[in-house]
Amino acid sequence: MRTLHFFNTTGPCNPQDHYMLPPADRLVGAQLHRYISNQLYWVLHAPRQTGKTTFLQSWMREINTGGEAIACYVSVEICQGVTEPERAMPAICSAIRDYASRFNLPVPEISDISPLNMLNSMLGDWSKLVAPKPLIVLFDEVDVLEGETMISFLRQLRGGFASRGVGTFPASIALVGMRDLKDYITAAKGGKALNPGSPFNVKEDSAVLTNFTKEDVVHLFAQRTTETGQQITPEALDYVYEQSKGQPWIVNSLFARATLRILDEHSTETVTVKHIEEVRQQMIMARETHLDALAYRLENPDIRALIEKLISGVSDPTLADSETFRICVDLGLVSLENGTPQIANPIYREVIARHITYSAQLAIPAPEWQWQKPDGTLDMDSLLREFQGFWQTNSEAWEEMMNYSEAFPHLLLMAFLQRVTNGDGRIEREYASGRGRMDLAVEYMGHWDIIEIKLLRKGQSLDKLKETGLQQILRYRDSFSPPLRAGSGAPACCYLVIFDRRPEASQIPWNERLKWSKEGEVTIVEC
């Protein structure tokens, strides 16, 4: 039996082994042929695992097959954390030799000269070695270079720019990483703004690599259908795109798990929404490397503060203008949808929410009250009444210990819900800047409960907040069709949870603050 292609989630893709789409089709702002013909230097930036390395190696093979130039891919990741040029430049030069040898290209020698000119000299010698063809060098992972190493690297490239051409210096160079070049030059210069003497003021373009479109997702799985006959329902494809927003690693991971783990590699059983929902949960619980890296980003206090604003729905007109927001966009963590800043996709939302509430989950005692109905579904009334008591007992002390003051009520309620539903249920979350609320959809045993969280702040009217919240939760329920479609068909119960965050709230007795009422189809829970 011949080996089938598969959906790749580790390292660059190649057409011999993997289902894949031409990565160059997703380039925005790039003019590849002009970079070679006009001998230009340029920058490509995109988040991790979106296909940068796949594109670079694919383009390298295309250039070398065409025969008009010699191109080589080189990763400088080996120099991550090395800030001394005396150590970094010999390592970069060694990496050039290794990659040239790996791709069966002419291998240059390393000059025994000062590290401050070593790279410049080697690239000149390499250009002579491949003449009469021009040399194209594609440097990947450039943003791992730091401090003086970054400055020296860029200065040596700029030093040869004026003499670039056949036999003298690389005719075209691409610098590739997660962020635009100006951002990590600024970082290398201690946060100081760029000036006319920037060590790399010779770049032509800054191009980006976008996520898959919905049509891309369809075409990607169609390759498996053509090879094996296996089908996927339109609803499952919609759900893949909805959950991933086209992030290439997530799309490939969902398809890979569905076709290799849930179903057999050679199965022709149709992939359904149920399969994708199951593998989505597996991905989140497994905390695979790509998703686990999100937790690392939250160690940055500026990023953590921005995420808090998104969770709490705070309206901040300066948010999208901040440097932290631009960093989060470049990292693929945050996106703008219809002009609204939000977490880039639902799977990232779930991973982030689980990570920042994990410690609180562990600290919440295992439930001892009756939180299930006789039919096994979740007794949300009982759970939220229990939460009111938990909030009364623990909120003041816990808020002092947690770093997310603005989003503290949202996080504590999410931790409380997760403590009960973990493993047997799931929570879908909606939050974005300026929404003034967080929406939760809790599924357990096929039944859904819809929860909207709102904060009553200084100067706000409780009656007006309730009126707005009631309208919003019903709209959210009616628009939340994909998971509800996959459930038992029973109507979702709706809960509006209001936290009184006014300064005077601490002076109100708890028996007056904790309230429970009903407005039409919605239960109102006040804390």
N, C-alpha and C positions, 0 to 999 in steps of 0.2 A: 504494500500500500504506500503510495507516494506521500511525502510530507506536505501538509497543507500550510498555507500562509496563516498568520495569526495577527491579532491586534497587539501592537507593541506598546509597552509602558516603561521600558528600561533602555535608556540610551537612544542614539539616533536610529531612525528607520531606514531600511533599504528595500527596494522593490523585489529582491530575490526572496526575502523571508516574510515580509510584512504587508498587510493591507495598508495602503497609504495613499495620500493625495499629494499632488505636486506642491511642495511648500512655497515655491516662488509665486504661485497664484495668490497667496495671502500677503504678499509684500505691499506695503503702502508707502509711497514716497520714494521708491527706488527706480533707477533707470540702469539696469545691469549692463547692457551692452555699451552704454555711454561711458560708464566708469572705466571700461577697458579701452575703448577707442579714444577717449579724451584724456586718458591717464589721470584719473581722479581718485582721491582718498575720501572715504565715506564711513558712516556709522550706522549700525543696525542695533536696535534695542527692542527687547520684548521680555515678558516674564519668563521664569523658568519653565521648562518642559512645555513650550509652545511650538517647538520645531526649529529653533535657530540652528542647532548643530546639524540636524537633518538637512536643512536648506543649504548650509555652507558646504557640507560634504557632497551633496547632490550637485551643486553648482560647480564645485571643483572638478568632479568627474566630467561634467558637461564641457567645461572649458578645455580640459586635457584631451578629451575625445575629439573635440573640434580641431585641435592641433595648431591653433593660431597663437596660443600663449601657454605658459606653464603656471598652474595654480596649485597652491598648497594650503591646506587647513592646518592651523597650529593653535593648540590650546595653551594658555599661559597659567592655567589654574594651579600648577605646581608652585607658583609664587604667592599663593594666598597667605597673607599675614607677614610676608617678608618685606620689610620697609627699607632695608639697606640695599642700595643699588649694587654694592660690591658683592653681595650674595645673589641678588635676583638676576642680574644680567647674564652671568654664566649659566644660570639655570634656564633662562629663556632661550639662550643660544643652544643649549643641549636639547631642549624641547624641539627646536627647529630641526636639528639633525635627526631626532627620533622620528618625527612625523614625516620628514622627507623620505627617510628610509622605509617607513611603513607603507607609504604610497608609491614606492618604487620610482622616486624622483631623484634627480641629482642631489647629492648630499654635500653641503658646504662645510668647510673647516672653521674652527673657532680661532680667531686671532688672539694671540697672547699680548693684548694691549689693555689699557685702562678700561674697567667696566663702564665708564662714562662715555666710551666711544665704541665699545665692543659690538653692540647690536648693529649700529650704523655700518661698521666695517664689514661685518658678516653679511648683511643684506646686500651690500655693494658687491662683495665677492660672489655671492649666490647668483646675483643678476648676471655677472660675467659667465658663470658656469652654465646657465641655461640659454645664453645667447646662441643664435640670433632671435630667439623668441623672448617676448617681454615676460617678466615675472609678476604674478599676482599672489599676494599673501593675505590670507583670511584669518585674522587673529580673533580667537574666541575666548570668552571668560575674562575680557580685559578689565571689567569692573572689580575683579578681586585684587588688582594691584592697588597699593596704598602709598600715601605719603611721597617720599623722595623717589621711591621705585617707580611710581606712576609718572612723576614729573620727568625723570630721566628717560623712561621708555618713550614718552611722547616727544621729548626734545630730540632724541636720536632719530625718530622717524621724520620729524619736521626738518632735521638737519640734512637729510638726503632728498627731501621733496623737490628742491629746485633742480637737482641733477637727475631726477627720475627718468627712466627710459631703458631701452634695450641695452643690456650690458653695463649699466651704471648703477641703477637702484630700482626697487620694485615700481613698476609703472602704475599699479593700483594697490591700495591697501584698504581692507575693511576692518574696522574695530567693532567688536560685537560683545554685548553684555545685556544686563537687565535694565540699565538706565542709560539715558542719553549722556554723551561724552561730557557736556558742560557740567552735569551734575557731579560726576566723580572727579573732574578736575577741581571743582570748587571744594569737594571733600578733601582732596589731596593737598589743597592749599589752606587747610585748617578752617574751612567755611568761608574764606574770603571770596568776594565776587570776582568774576573774570575781568581781565584787563586786556588791552591791545597786545600785550606781550604774552598772551596765553601760549603754553607750550604745544598747542595743536590747533592753530588758527587756519589750517589749510584744508579742512574737511569741506566737501561739496554738499552732502546731504545727510540728514538724520532720518533713516527709514525705520518703519515698525513692521512687525509681523503680527497680524491680527488672529483672533480666534476663528474657529470654524463657523461658517454660516449654517443655517438650518439645512440648506441644500447640500452643503458639504457632508453633514452628518448622514443624510440619506445616501449620498453617493459612496461614502466610506463603507457602510454595511452592505451596499449593493454589490461590492466586490466579493464579499463572502457568499452572497446569494448566487452570483454567477459561478463561483468555484464549487460550492457544495449543494446548492439548491435550497439552503436554509432561508426561511423568510422571517421577517420581523413585522409586527403590526404597525400601522401608522400611529396608533396611540402610544406605542412603546417608543417610537422614534421621537414623537413630540415630547415625551417625558424625559428622554435622554437630553434633548436640547434644553428643555426647561430647567432641569437640574444642573446642567453644566454650563449653560450659556455659551456653548461651543468651545470651552477650554479643552484643548486637544488631549492632554493627559487624562482628564476625567472621562471624556468620550471614549477613548481607547480602553480605559480601565473598566468602564461599565460594559462595553461590548465584550471585552476579554473574559471578564468574570461570568457573564451570561452564557458565553459559548464554550467555555472551558471548565467552569466549576459547577454551575447550576445544571448545564446540559453537557453532554459528552462532546468532545472535539469533532466527532464524525456524525453527530446528531443532525437530523433534518427537521426536528420539532420546531415549530414557529416560536420565536421569542416574543413574549407578551409583556404588558405593563407589570404584571405580577413578578416576572423574572427580574426586570430592571429594578423594581422597588426592593426586592430581596438583596440584590447585589449592591445597591446603594447603601443599604444598612450595613452590609458586610464591610464595605470600604470604610465607612465612618468608624465602625467599631475596631477595625484592624489598625487604624491610625498609620496607614502606609506612609512611606518617607515623604512623598509630595505633600500630603495633608498634615503630617506631623511638623513639617517646616513652618506651617502657619503659626503654630504655638510659639516657635522661636521668635517670630516677628513681634509677638505681643509682649516680649520682654522689653522692647523699646518703650519707654514711658510716653513718648509723644504719640506713637502709633496706638498705644493702649488708650490714651485719652481721646483720640479721634474715634476709635471703635466705640467707646462709651457714648459719645454723642450720637452715633448712628443707632446704637441699641435703644437709647432713651428717646430718640426721635426729636432731639433738640433742634430748633431752627437756628442755624448759624450762617449768616450771609457771607462770612469771611472764610468758611470752611474750605471751599473749593479753590481758594486763592493761596492756601497755606502750602509751605514746602512739604510738610508731612503728608498732605493729601496727594501731592504730586508723586512723592515716594511710593505711597500705597498704590497709586494707579500704575506706576511703572512695575511694581512688584506683582501686579495682577490681583491684588487683594481687594481693591475697591474699584468701582466703575461709576460712570455717570449714565443713568438711564432716564431719558426724557428730562435731562437737566438736573436730576436728583442724585446726589452722592449716596451710594449704597454698597454693601458687600457684593463682590463680583458675581456670586452665584449661590443658589440655595445650599449646596453641599458645603461651601466655605462657611456660610452662615451657621450651619449645624456644627461643624468642627470647632469654630471659634466659640460658640455658645457653650459647647460641652467643655472646652478647655478652661474657660474663665470661670465656670461654675463647679469644676471638678472637686476642688478642696471643700467647698461648701456642701456638695453632695455627700462626701465622706463624713462630714461632721454632723449631718442630719441623722438622727436615730432611725433605725428601721421602723416602718409603720406597724403599729400594734392594733390600730383601730380597724373597723370593718370598712375597707375602701373599695370592695367589689360588690356589685349587685348579685342577686341569686343566679342570674344568667352568665356571670363571669365578666361582664363588662365593667368599666370603670365607674365608680360612684363619685362623679365629680363634685356633687353637692357636699358629700362627706369630706372629700379631700380638701376643698376650699374652706370649709368651716374649720377643719383642723389647721389649715394654714393660717387662718386668722388668729388662732390661739398661739401658734408658733411665732407669728409676727409680733404679737404683743409681748411674748416672753423674751425673744432674742434679737429683735431688730436693732435696738439701740446699741447693744454691745457688739453685735456682728458688724454693724456699719462702721464702727471705729477701726475694725481689723481689716476690712476689705478696701481695696484701692479704688473701686469704682463707685464713688459717692453718688454721682448723677444717675447712674444706671443701677444702683444698689437694689431697689425694689424689684426691677425686672429680673435681675440675676438671681436673687434669692427665691423668687417664685419659680423660675425655671429650674433651679437646683432642686427645689422641693418636688416639682412634677417629675423631674428626671429620676429622682430617688425611687419613685414608685413605679414608673413606666419602664425603666431601663431594662432592656432585654426582651420584654414582651410587648412593648408598644413603641410609638415614635412620636416625635414632635416636629412639626413643620413651623418655621419661624419667618416672619416678615418684619424687617425693620430698615429704616432709611432716614437720613437727615431731613428734618422739617416735617415729618409725618405727625409728630406729637403723640405717637402711640407705638406700641408693639403688638403685633397680631400673632397669636399662636393657634395652631390646629393640632389637637392631641388625638392620636388614634390608638385605640386599645380594643383588641378582639373584634376588629372590623367596624367599630363605632367611633364616630368623630365628635369631639367637643371643641367649640371655637371659643377662644379667650382673647379679649382685647385688654391691654394694660394701659392705663392713662394716669398721669400724675397731676394732682391738683396743686398748683403753685401759687405763690403770693400774688394777690390781686385778681385771681381768677374766680369766676362764679361756679359753684358746684352744680347748680341747675343747668347752666349753659354747657358745662363739661359733660354732664350726663346726656343732654340732648344730642350733642355732637357725637359722643361715643356710641349711642344707640344707633344712630344713622350709619356710622362707620362700620360697626361690627356686622350689621346685616348686609351691607354692601360687600364686606370681606367674605362673609359666608357664601353669598350668592356667586362670587367670582372665584371661589376656591374649588374649582371643579375637578382637576385631575385626581387628587387622592380620594375625594368623596365618591367619584365615579367607581373607584376600585373597591370601595367598602361594601357594607351590607345593604346599603340603600336606605337605611334608617335616617331620618332627619337629624342633622347635627344640633346639639344643644349649645346655646350661646351664653357667655358670661362676660360681663363688663366689670373688670377689677380696677378700682380707683384707690390710689395711695395718696393720702393727704400729706403733702410735703410743704405746707405753709409753715412759717416760723411759729405761729401760734398753736399749731396742732399738738405740740408737746404739752400744752396746758389743758387740753381737752381730756376728760376722763375716758379710759378705754371702753367703758360700757356705752359711751356715746359715739366713739369713733368707729367701732366695729359694728357695721350694719349689714343687713341682708334684706333685699327687696326684689320685687318682680315688676318689670315693665313690658307688657306684651310677651314676646318670645324670648326676652333677655332677662337673665338673673343678674342683679347688680350687687357686687360684693365690695364693701367699703372697708379700707384698712387704715 
